[in-house]
Amino acid sequence: MGLKLAMESLKTDLGNMPVFTAEPNDDRKYPGLIIIHEIFGLDDHIKDLAQRFAGLGLRVWAPDLFWLAAEQGLDRSNLDQMRSFFFSLEDSQVVSLMKTVFQFAQQNPGVIADKIGAVGYCMGGALAFMLAGRENLAFVINYYGRVLYPETSEKKPLSPVEYADGVKCPVLALYSGIDPIIPLDQIKLFEKKLQDLKITYELKVYSDAEHAFFNDRREHYNKEAAEDAWALTSAFITKHTSI
């Protein structure tokens, strides 16, 4: 399948947001997918994933939610700087950016409008789940996204798990069993919330894999866990889009 790749600019309330797109190079209608990046922003890893997902038969949008960090001169490879940047943002602003991408995808003539999902990694996993709590997605896939914030604030008034009340779509959640950021008791809390709300879900914990086990450019990459997670992810998307 030939792919069409492009960098686009999407107008938002905060300015023009860069968006990487990857899609089959034809005029057929396909399901859509929004990829939410890790805390480092849109990078080559996320662009590679966009192409990988497009190869499944999806039109894919990967927005750079943190383009303003680069404009402010922050080092986007610096975890401490990017974490501070993220916690300086209002979640309502970030969710609004993601909603803009979702609504843009819905208007694409090559997309099946009711079959648009989201996938996110680390911070992006939590954000994808939060988007699902505010928009009618076809599915959402959460790779080791935070369940609880260290503390809530005026800018972050709700922890990610509290967005579950608005989630109407199936959820796939993939976690590390030895993640100091998201301990097992929080994963159990997340699962109980899904159960209490009767949300359709699949959840798997990789007991020997560390946080960010799916990113083959990071030190905690775990090939076995990543390959299994990709198989689950592909099957989940196929199940809920009929591709």
N, C-alpha and C positions, 0 to 999 in steps of 0.2 A: 504493500500500500504506500503510495507516494504521499508525503506530508508537505503541507504549506506552513512555513514558519514566519513570524513577523514580530516586530516590536511596535506596539501601538501606544497611543496616549489617550487616556480617558478623562474627560472633564469631571471634576468633583468639587465639592464645596471648599476643599483645601488647596485646590490647584489641579494641574494636569498630572495624573498618575500614570506612570509607565506600566504597561501590561504586556507580558510575553504571551503570544498565542501559538498554538500548535494544533493542526487539524488535518483531516484527510483532504487531499487536493482534488475534490470533486464537488458537485452541486447537490449531492444527496443530503437528506436530513439525518442528523445523528444526535444522540444524547449529548449533553454538555457536562463539563466538569470544571469547577473552580479549585485551584490548588492554592492553599495558604501556606506560605513559607515559614521557616524557622525564624528565630529572633534576628538572624543575620540579614534578613531581607531576601530579595530575589537574587539568586546566584546561579552558577552553572549547574549545581546539583538539581535545583528546582527546574531549570530549563530542560535538563536531561529527563527528569521525571515527566514533564509536560509532553515531551515527544514519546516517551514510553506509553503513557496513557492514550495519547492520540493514536498510537499504533493499535490499540484495542478497538478503535472505532468510536472515538469521542472527539468533540470539538472542545478544546481546552483553553482556559484563561488562567494565567498565573500573574496576578497583580503584585506590584512592588508596594506594599502598604507602607513601607518605611523609606520612601524616596526622600522625604523631608530630612531624614537623618544625614544623608549625603550632602544635601544642600546646606546643612548646618556645620559641615566639616567633621562629622563624627567618623571614627574608624569603624566600619561595619563588621570588621572581623574581631573587634574587641567586645567580648561578652559583657563586661561590666558596663561599658558605655551604652551598648544596645539595650541592656536590661534597664538601665536608668531611663533611657529614651522611651522604652515601652511603658514604664510605669508613670512617665510624665504625660502620657496621652490619655484622653478620656476614652473609655471603652465605647461610649456612644458614638464618638467620631470614627473609631476603627470599624465598628459594626456598620456605620453608614457607608464607609468606603466599600465594604464587602457587598452591601446591598446594592450599591451602584453597579458593581460588576455583575451581580446576579441579574439585575433588571436589564442591563445591556445584553447579557447572554440570551435572555428571553426574547429579545427583539431581533436576534440574528435569524435570518430566513433559513439558514442551514441547520438550525437546532430544533429538536423536538422540545417545545417549551415546557412541558410538564415532566421532562426527564433530565433535569439539571441537578447534579449533586455537588458535594464539596468534600475535599480531603485536605487534611492539614497535619503538620509535623511539629512536635514539641509545642511551642507557643501557638503555632498555627493549628494544631489539633484542637486546642481549647477554643480558638477563635472560630474554626469551622463549626464546632458544636454550638457556639453562641449564635452564629449565623442561622443555623438550623432552628434555633429557638425564636428567630425573628422573621424568617422567610419560609415559604412552603417548598422546601427542597424535596427531591425524589429520594435522596439518601445522604448520609453523612458518614465519613470515615475519620476517626480520631486516633492518630498515632501519638501515644504517650503525651497527651495534652494535660495541663494542670487541671485538677479537680477543684482545689481550693487555692485562693491567693494567700500569700503569707499574712496579709491583712487587707481588709477592704478600706476604701477611702472615698472621698467625694468623686474622684475620677474613676475609681473602680468600685462602685457601690455593691456589685453582686459578684460572687465567685462564679466561675464557669458552670459548675454543676447546677446553679440556681436558674440557668437558662432552660433547663430540662422541661419546665412547665409548658413551654411553647413548642417543644419538639414534636412533630407529627409524623416524621419519616423514620424509616429503619436506620439503626445505628450499628456501625462496626467499630469496636474499640480494641486497640492493640497496645499492650503495656509491658513494661519491664518489671520483673519480679524483684530486682535489686536496685531500684531507683530511689535515691535519697530525696528527690524532688517530689515524687508521688509514691509514698509508701503504700503498702498493701491495704492498710485500713482505709485509706482514701479511695482506693480502687473499689473496695467493697461498698463504701458509701455511694460511689457513683453507680455501681450496679444495682444497689437497693433502690436508688432513686428511679432508675429506668424501670425496675420491676413494679414499684409502687404506682408509677404513672402508666403502666401497661404499654410501654414503648417496645416495639419489636427491636431486638438487638442480638448481636453476637459479640462476645468478649473473650479475648485470650490474653493470658499473662505468660510471657516467656521467662521462665524462672531463672535461667542462667545468662540472660542478655541484659546489657546495661542500657541506660537512657541513650536515645539517639542510635539505637542498634540498626536502624534502616539506612542510615546515611553512610554510603561507602567512601565518603571523603573525610569522615571523622574517626577519631581513635577508638571509639566504642562500637564500630561496625561489627556486626555478627552475621556472617554469611548465611548460616543455617536458619537463624531466626528471620533474617530479611527475606530469604527465598520463600519460607513458609508464609510470611506475612503478605508477600506479593501474590501468592497463590490464593490466599483467602480474600485479598482485596479484589483481585480480578474476578473471582467467582461471585463475590458480593455485588459488584457492579453489574455483571452479566445478569444476575438474578433479578435485580431491581431496575434494569433498563431494557432487558431482552435483546442485548446486542449479541 
